[in-house]
Amino acid sequence: MTLWTSKAAVRATGGKITSHFKCTGVSIDTRTIQKGDLFVALQAARDGHDFVAQAFEKGAAAALVSRFPKGVKADAPLLMVPDVQEGLEALGRAGRKRMKGKVIAVTGSVGKTSTKEMLRTVLGGQGKVHASVASYNNHWGVPLTLARMPADSDFGVIEIGMNHPGEIAPLARMARPHLAIVTIVAPAHLAAFESLEGIAREKAAIFEGLERGGIAVLNGDLETSDTLRAIAEKHADTVIGFGEASSNHHRVTHVTIGDEVTLVEGRAWNTPLVYQISAPGRHFAVNGMAVLAAAGKLGLDRTKAIADLALWRPVEGRGARELIVLDSAPADPPVELIDDAYNANPASLGAALEVLAAAETKGRRVAYVGDMKELGQTETALHADIAGLPAIQSIDQIHCVGPLMRHLWEALPQEKRGRWTETSDQMAQEIGGDLTGGDVVLAKGSLSMGLARVVDAIRNLGHSPAKQKMEED
């Protein structure tokens, strides 16, 4: 199916073409490019123009460029624009304009990607849905998602993130959502903001992009909820609060966290709701309520939405769970790994530790935690304060990685202290004697800390019984 013709791309960007083309997709990465894609030669860590020839070798139908690239045939199909980033943004705006379905935008300090994926699952059960890939939520990720959106999509789900003030509003205006969700405001990127209030104002800027008659769905349990609501009321026709407080329109009244599922009871104003999340976690339960609030306001079938919500599962690096049979003790129960190593801030780490504390186990509950970055002047206290969380009482051993996590390690009771290392590589090298059969182990830290290397080291201690069975079959 053709996504962009050269004629439509020229109309969108005002650029000039060297020859006509038709594209079935849009890509910024030659490692994942597909045959028929329009390759966008962005300038980031490296100049995308250096990879245009490679993109054509892999089957690109055309390339969006600001100059003629080296190593490319003279008659290669190119869309020439003064600035590639601006050209991508123009494609994104045009992609959004031609789509006549409903657009939902999601932001938050924690949970925006999992909430986006819940929405993808629920909306996909009742129409054709297009959603952001992975965490494509920044200045190039949002326009890329919009440029990739088929015109006949019934729903578009756009994740919007930020690192600095002033990032969200322009992206929200580009996405022009009919409904926007703020999952939570928590200490994250505090180094770039004066306070939690500043983060709340930035998150609430997503409501500035709402279409006429737009709907704002916001977490009503926060100390900054009044700030979110005040800004939402300036831009939305309808404001819906969700959370666990009784004042919320959509509220969770009871959560039962199991080893593999979370059972939730709640109310949509006067209507009782019962639903299941196929992953343990109170934060998943609460964000699931936001998804059901959105589904209701979009006019979806609520019964089917609840049934489809149970089909969602977290992905690798974001709370996915797997069993590992230790090669050193194959007769012992397997180790259960909770891979949440993609990112961390105080709120998401607290939620992950609560999941670990609730896990059923024949062994111990063990955590590997890495530094939480961009927390500003309070970073030392925010790390040490983790030791006071109720979940810590049910965790047997906590290994800490990084100079900031040294403060947590020192604040922990002696009997709960595992090892402390400066880096993930050092932790991974010594991991062999840490775990025994039946343990449940969590890995969690900011992406730059590389806790994925700890995860890989744990996996290398044994094998997955599920993968082994697939290989045998």
Phi, psi and omega per residue, in radians:
M1 nan 2.258 -3.129
T2 -1.267 2.236 3.095
L3 -1.673 -0.778 3.123
W4 -2.381 2.277 2.914
T5 -1.652 2.809 3.108
S6 -1.068 -0.609 3.136
K7 -1.110 -0.803 -3.139
A8 -1.178 -0.653 -3.134
A9 -1.172 -0.685 3.094
V10 -1.150 -0.741 3.126
R11 -1.075 -0.652 -3.117
A12 -1.265 -0.731 -2.974
T13 -1.767 -0.355 -3.025
G14 1.298 0.234 -3.123
G15 -1.425 -3.087 3.127
K16 -2.145 2.544 -3.118
I17 -1.933 2.643 3.053
T18 -1.564 -0.438 3.038
S19 -2.866 2.817 -3.088
H20 -1.295 2.672 -3.136
F21 -2.700 2.868 2.972
K22 -2.301 2.344 -3.106
C23 -2.093 2.524 3.108
T24 -1.820 -0.081 3.129
G25 -2.857 3.115 3.115
V26 -2.344 2.326 -3.092
S27 -2.399 2.614 3.030
I28 -2.061 0.093 -2.983
D29 -2.408 2.039 -3.130
T30 -1.192 -0.287 3.124
R31 -1.250 -0.460 -3.103
T32 -2.108 0.113 -3.076
I33 -1.088 2.529 3.126
Q34 -1.954 2.672 3.088
K35 -1.002 2.285 -3.134
G36 1.670 -0.060 -3.119
D37 -1.329 2.668 2.881
L38 -1.534 2.061 3.137
F39 -1.535 2.199 -3.125
V40 -1.769 1.998 -3.027
A41 -1.506 1.203 3.141
L42 -1.182 2.638 3.020
Q43 -1.834 1.880 3.120
A44 -2.224 -2.107 3.069
A45 -1.094 -0.567 3.064
R46 -2.310 2.765 -3.106
D47 -1.451 2.057 -3.125
G48 -1.050 -0.386 3.116
H49 -1.085 -0.447 3.134
D50 -1.250 -0.185 -3.058
F51 -2.018 0.098 -3.101
V52 -1.110 -0.766 3.129
A53 -1.032 -0.718 3.110
Q54 -1.137 -0.669 3.111
A55 -1.067 -0.748 3.104
F56 -1.146 -0.657 3.095
E57 -1.059 -0.544 -3.124
K58 -1.579 0.091 3.015
G59 1.827 0.223 3.094
A60 -1.025 2.463 -3.137
A61 -1.455 -0.439 -3.125
A62 -2.937 3.011 3.101
A63 -2.404 2.450 3.060
L64 -1.658 2.005 -2.995
V65 -2.418 2.880 3.053
S66 -1.930 -0.098 3.066
R67 -2.699 2.874 -3.130
F68 -1.286 2.124 -3.059
P69 -1.329 2.752 3.069
K70 -1.302 2.591 3.043
G71 1.318 0.234 -3.095
V72 -1.914 2.453 -3.141
K73 -1.072 2.626 -3.076
A74 -1.077 -0.515 -3.110
D75 -1.747 0.288 -3.140
A76 -1.080 2.446 3.132
P77 -1.284 1.916 -3.115
L78 -2.160 2.526 2.975
L79 -1.911 1.886 -3.019
M80 -1.635 2.195 3.117
V81 -2.348 2.765 3.128
P82 -1.109 -0.622 -3.083
D83 -2.468 2.170 -3.037
V84 -1.186 -0.726 3.117
Q85 -1.037 -0.792 3.120
E86 -1.155 -0.597 3.071
G87 -1.123 -0.728 3.080
L88 -1.101 -0.744 3.103
E89 -1.056 -0.704 3.112
A90 -1.120 -0.714 3.058
L91 -1.080 -0.714 3.125
G92 -1.079 -0.785 3.121
R93 -1.116 -0.689 3.120
A94 -1.190 -0.678 3.086
G95 -1.078 -0.701 3.107
R96 -1.191 -0.693 -3.065
K97 -1.126 -0.652 -3.070
R98 -1.448 -0.234 3.130
M99 -1.458 2.194 -3.030
K100 -1.789 0.038 3.123
G101 -1.436 -2.843 -3.130
K102 -1.711 2.392 3.133
V103 -1.964 2.328 3.115
I104 -2.081 2.272 3.099
A105 -1.984 2.520 -3.077
V106 -2.302 2.326 2.975
T107 -2.455 3.049 -3.140
G108 2.669 2.717 3.116
S109 -1.203 -0.534 -3.125
V110 -2.422 2.494 2.939
G111 1.500 0.074 -3.109
K112 -1.205 -0.641 -3.134
T113 -1.236 -0.770 3.126
S114 -1.164 -0.641 3.092
T115 -1.161 -0.707 3.066
K116 -1.030 -0.726 -3.141
E117 -1.251 -0.596 3.015
M118 -1.063 -0.772 3.114
L119 -1.084 -0.729 3.111
R120 -0.990 -0.768 -3.118
T121 -1.170 -0.833 -3.076
V122 -1.205 -0.823 -3.138
L123 -1.185 -0.580 -3.140
G124 -1.141 -0.333 3.076
G125 -1.389 -0.153 -3.070
Q126 -2.340 0.332 3.096
G127 2.929 3.125 3.113
K128 -1.487 2.097 -3.036
V129 -2.040 2.464 3.036
H130 -2.155 2.258 -3.069
A131 -2.403 2.794 3.094
S132 -0.979 2.520 3.047
V133 -1.528 2.403 3.081
A134 0.835 -2.220 3.104
S135 -1.996 0.855 3.106
Y136 -1.360 1.440 -2.978
N137 -2.274 0.250 -3.058
N138 -1.894 -2.770 -3.010
H139 -1.130 -0.410 3.024
W140 -1.831 -0.453 -3.092
G141 -1.191 -0.713 -3.139
V142 -1.175 -0.902 3.107
P143 -1.108 -0.580 3.087
L144 -1.101 -0.765 3.102
T145 -1.062 -0.758 3.138
L146 -1.181 -0.671 3.129
A147 -1.164 -0.497 3.129
R148 -1.457 -0.142 -2.998
M149 -1.322 2.083 3.084
P150 -1.073 2.516 -3.086
A151 -1.115 -0.455 -3.083
D152 -1.641 0.285 3.103
S153 -1.145 2.381 3.047
D154 -1.403 -0.549 -3.122
F155 -2.441 2.467 2.979
G156 -2.135 2.311 3.138
V157 -2.064 2.029 -3.020
I158 -2.040 2.102 3.060
E159 -1.555 2.349 -3.114
I160 -2.230 2.165 -3.138
G161 -2.095 -3.130 3.126
M162 -2.789 2.716 2.976
N163 -2.136 -0.404 -3.049
H164 -2.426 2.775 3.117
P165 -1.018 2.531 3.046
G166 1.524 0.090 -3.093
E167 -1.485 -0.639 -2.950
I168 -1.298 -0.769 -3.038
A169 -0.980 -0.834 3.139
P170 -1.086 -0.641 3.132
L171 -1.234 -0.645 3.098
A172 -1.151 -0.686 3.107
R173 -1.177 -0.525 3.073
M174 -1.231 -0.717 -3.104
A175 -1.325 -0.513 3.136
R176 0.819 1.096 -3.102
P177 -1.268 2.653 2.979
H178 -1.487 -0.439 3.135
L179 -2.502 2.378 -3.128
A180 -2.268 2.458 -3.078
I181 -2.110 2.360 2.909
V182 -1.966 2.023 -3.051
T183 -1.319 -0.868 -3.112
I184 -2.861 2.678 2.989
V185 -2.022 2.067 -3.062
A186 -2.476 2.870 3.096
P187 -1.053 1.846 3.086
A188 -2.783 2.368 -3.074
H189 1.077 0.462 -3.136
L190 -1.094 -0.399 3.132
A191 -1.085 -0.440 -3.106
A192 -1.735 -0.037 -3.090
F193 -2.237 2.735 -3.139
E194 -1.268 -0.576 -2.994
S195 -2.883 3.082 3.040
L196 -1.078 -0.593 3.090
E197 -1.068 -0.680 3.100
G198 -1.122 -0.691 3.087
I199 -1.117 -0.723 3.136
A200 -1.060 -0.752 3.138
R201 -1.111 -0.683 3.125
E202 -1.163 -0.762 3.116
K203 -1.088 -0.729 -3.119
A204 -1.176 -0.270 3.099
A205 -1.093 -0.268 3.078
I206 -1.065 -0.501 -3.124
F207 -1.256 -0.300 3.120
E208 -1.156 -0.360 -3.132
G209 -1.601 -0.022 -3.052
L210 -1.066 2.449 3.016
E211 -1.188 2.865 3.081
R212 -1.001 2.338 -3.082
G213 1.395 0.280 -3.035
G214 -1.192 2.835 -3.070
I215 -2.119 2.285 3.073
A216 -1.893 2.232 3.084
V217 -2.069 2.070 -3.020
L218 -2.396 2.661 3.125
N219 -1.236 2.117 -3.094
G220 -1.697 0.159 -3.077
D221 -1.740 0.084 -2.933
L222 -1.728 2.749 3.037
E223 -1.180 -0.307 3.106
T224 -1.827 0.224 -3.106
S225 -1.078 -0.625 3.127
D226 -1.096 -0.655 3.087
T227 -1.128 -0.804 3.103
L228 -1.010 -0.811 -3.079
R229 -1.157 -0.727 -3.122
A230 -1.056 -0.737 3.129
I231 -1.264 -0.687 3.128
A232 -1.053 -0.720 -3.091
E233 -1.140 -0.349 3.092
K234 -1.342 -0.376 -2.985
H235 -2.137 -0.314 -3.051
A236 -1.933 2.559 3.014
D237 -1.355 -0.544 -3.116
T238 -2.274 2.330 3.096
V239 -2.132 2.166 -3.111
I240 -2.065 2.183 3.033
G241 -1.644 2.473 3.061
F242 -2.304 2.774 3.133
G243 2.585 -2.659 -3.118
E244 -1.889 -0.249 3.134
A245 -1.242 2.561 -3.081
S246 -1.154 -0.318 -3.136
S247 -1.335 -0.217 -3.100
N248 -1.329 2.489 3.098
H249 -1.127 -0.791 3.033
H250 -1.924 1.980 -3.014
R251 -2.308 2.495 3.040
V252 -1.528 2.212 -3.108
T253 -1.843 -0.415 3.131
H254 -2.725 2.372 3.140
V255 -2.211 2.254 3.032
T256 -2.033 1.954 -3.105
I257 -1.626 1.987 3.084
G258 -1.679 -3.042 -3.111
D259 -1.277 -0.532 -3.103
E260 -2.213 -0.247 -3.094
V261 -2.391 2.858 3.004
T262 -2.175 2.154 3.106
L263 -1.723 2.313 -2.989
V264 -2.236 2.340 2.970
E265 -2.004 2.511 -3.124
G266 -2.913 -2.972 -3.134
R267 -2.470 2.430 2.936
A268 -1.807 1.541 -2.950
W269 1.016 -1.820 -3.118
N270 -1.692 -0.013 -3.076
T271 -1.710 2.103 3.104
P272 -1.240 2.506 3.129
L273 -2.255 2.494 2.986
V274 -2.327 2.227 3.134
Y275 -2.582 2.916 -3.104
Q276 -2.187 2.415 2.987
I277 -1.915 2.257 -3.066
S278 -1.479 0.846 3.074
A279 -2.896 2.569 3.107
P280 -1.384 2.429 3.072
G281 2.645 2.166 3.083
R282 -1.110 -0.639 -3.137
H283 -1.119 -0.622 3.063
F284 -1.154 -0.682 3.139
A285 -1.066 -0.787 -3.099
V286 -1.207 -0.757 3.125
N287 -1.196 -0.496 3.021
G288 -1.069 -0.601 3.088
M289 -1.151 -0.647 3.073
A290 -1.091 -0.692 3.120
V291 -1.113 -0.750 3.134
L292 -1.195 -0.592 3.059
A293 -1.106 -0.762 3.110
A294 -1.095 -0.784 -3.133
A295 -1.046 -0.722 3.132
G296 -1.121 -0.758 -3.121
K297 -1.243 -0.385 3.078
L298 -1.515 -0.004 3.071
G299 1.420 0.352 -3.138
L300 -1.358 2.826 3.052
D301 -1.223 2.033 -3.042
R302 -1.182 -0.693 -3.127
T303 -1.069 -0.769 3.118
K304 -1.211 -0.640 3.112
A305 -1.057 -0.742 3.122
I306 -1.136 -0.741 3.122
A307 -1.125 -0.734 -3.111
D308 -1.258 -0.516 3.115
L309 -1.036 -0.576 3.135
A310 -1.201 -0.257 -3.130
L311 -1.425 -0.315 -3.113
W312 -1.251 2.462 3.047
R313 -2.420 2.556 3.121
P314 -1.172 2.712 -3.113
V315 -1.750 2.992 -3.136
E316 -0.970 2.339 -3.140
G317 1.531 -0.134 -3.092
R318 -2.291 0.711 3.059
G319 1.790 0.081 3.101
A320 -1.125 2.561 -3.080
R321 -2.070 2.541 3.095
E322 -2.631 2.703 3.128
L323 -1.739 2.451 -3.138
I324 -2.293 2.055 3.050
V325 -1.460 2.096 -3.099
L326 -1.205 2.246 3.122
D327 -1.108 -0.485 -3.128
S328 -1.336 -0.303 -3.116
A329 -2.587 1.182 -3.037
P330 -1.129 -0.342 -3.136
A331 -1.487 -0.239 -3.127
D332 -1.381 2.818 3.052
P333 -1.024 2.625 -3.133
P334 -1.234 2.755 2.958
V335 -1.406 2.394 3.056
E336 -1.791 2.122 -3.103
L337 -1.787 2.236 3.003
I338 -1.840 1.849 -3.072
D339 -1.607 1.723 3.131
D340 -2.188 0.682 -2.952
A341 -1.502 0.056 -3.021
Y342 -1.230 -0.684 -3.097
N343 -2.874 2.955 -3.135
A344 -2.812 2.495 2.874
N345 -2.519 3.053 -3.041
P346 -0.980 -0.667 -3.122
A347 -1.213 -0.797 -3.104
S348 -1.248 -0.583 3.079
L349 -1.166 -0.730 3.092
G350 -1.041 -0.728 3.125
A351 -1.139 -0.711 -3.138
A352 -1.165 -0.693 3.114
L353 -1.163 -0.587 3.072
E354 -1.126 -0.694 3.082
V355 -1.092 -0.792 3.123
L356 -1.081 -0.742 -3.121
A357 -1.098 -0.513 -3.116
A358 -1.542 -0.131 -3.054
A359 -1.195 2.380 3.017
E360 -1.324 2.423 -3.070
T361 -2.630 2.568 3.010
K362 -1.663 -0.033 3.125
G363 -2.247 -2.206 -3.106
R364 -1.971 2.880 2.988
R365 -1.815 2.102 -3.013
V366 -2.217 2.406 3.119
A367 -2.176 2.475 2.935
Y368 -2.011 2.018 -3.068
V369 -2.162 2.419 -3.133
G370 -2.009 2.898 -3.126
D371 -0.847 2.484 2.977
M372 -1.752 2.133 -2.988
K373 -1.679 2.901 3.020
E374 1.072 0.702 -3.140
L375 -1.783 0.048 3.027
G376 1.230 -2.635 -3.008
Q377 -1.200 -0.329 -3.107
T378 -1.638 0.175 -2.999
E379 -1.057 -0.664 -3.132
T380 -1.098 -0.851 -3.129
A381 -1.140 -0.695 -3.116
L382 -1.125 -0.578 3.072
H383 -1.274 -0.803 -3.126
A384 -1.115 -0.596 -3.080
D385 -1.147 -0.349 3.114
I386 -1.022 -0.534 -3.128
A387 -1.074 -0.391 -3.117
G388 -1.582 -0.007 3.140
L389 -1.179 2.470 3.131
P390 -0.981 -0.596 -3.101
A391 -1.062 -0.493 -3.096
I392 -1.020 -0.552 -3.095
Q393 -1.089 -0.482 -3.088
S394 -1.717 0.088 -3.133
I395 -1.837 2.292 -3.011
D396 -1.397 -0.698 -3.055
Q397 -2.597 2.402 -3.125
I398 -2.220 2.062 3.070
H399 -1.687 2.385 -3.017
C400 -2.089 2.414 -3.111
V401 -2.158 2.207 3.025
G402 1.891 2.734 -3.104
P403 -1.112 -0.576 3.126
L404 -1.283 -0.658 3.128
M405 -1.222 -0.191 3.019
R406 -1.041 -0.568 -3.131
H407 -1.214 -0.644 3.036
L408 -1.164 -0.799 -3.113
W409 -0.975 -0.736 -3.138
E410 -1.254 -0.454 -3.127
A411 -1.478 -0.244 -3.112
L412 -1.284 2.619 2.976
P413 -1.031 2.555 -3.058
Q414 -0.935 -0.700 -3.054
E415 -1.253 -0.258 3.136
K416 -1.745 -0.163 -3.116
R417 -1.248 2.166 2.955
G418 -1.611 -2.333 3.098
R419 -1.700 2.694 2.961
W420 -2.076 2.333 3.049
T421 -2.342 2.755 3.136
E422 -1.231 -0.644 -3.032
T423 -2.295 2.845 3.074
S424 -1.178 -0.606 3.105
D425 -1.053 -0.749 3.112
Q426 -1.118 -0.720 3.115
M427 -1.120 -0.750 -3.091
A428 -1.121 -0.610 -3.100
Q429 -1.150 -0.458 -3.040
E430 -1.901 0.273 -2.946
I431 -1.380 -0.265 -3.019
G432 -0.955 -0.631 -3.093
G433 -1.675 0.121 -3.037
D434 -1.390 -0.611 -2.903
L435 -2.026 2.598 3.039
T436 -2.249 2.856 -3.111
G437 -0.966 2.411 3.130
G438 1.630 -0.181 3.132
D439 -1.206 2.632 2.932
V440 -1.947 2.229 -3.004
V441 -2.254 2.352 3.124
L442 -1.942 2.418 2.984
A443 -2.115 2.189 -3.049
K444 -2.650 2.283 3.087
G445 -3.098 2.910 3.076
S446 -1.078 2.581 -3.018
L447 -0.956 -0.697 -3.088
S448 -1.156 -0.270 3.126
M449 -1.381 -0.252 3.048
G450 1.197 0.630 3.109
L451 -1.103 -0.250 3.071
A452 -1.048 -0.491 3.105
R453 -1.222 -0.576 3.038
V454 -1.185 -0.741 3.089
V455 -1.017 -0.814 3.130
D456 -1.079 -0.675 3.134
A457 -1.133 -0.651 3.088
I458 -1.151 -0.762 3.115
R459 -1.058 -0.643 -3.094
N460 -1.261 -0.136 3.072
L461 -1.299 -0.216 -3.089
G462 -2.890 -2.501 -3.117
H463 -2.559 2.740 3.096
S464 -1.482 2.147 3.124
P465 -1.089 -0.561 3.137
A466 -1.173 -0.780 3.131
K467 -1.154 -0.651 3.133
Q468 -1.114 -0.699 3.135
K469 -1.145 -0.696 3.108
M470 -1.068 -0.732 3.138
E471 -1.137 -0.667 3.131
E472 -1.202 -0.658 3.113
D473 -1.169 nan nan
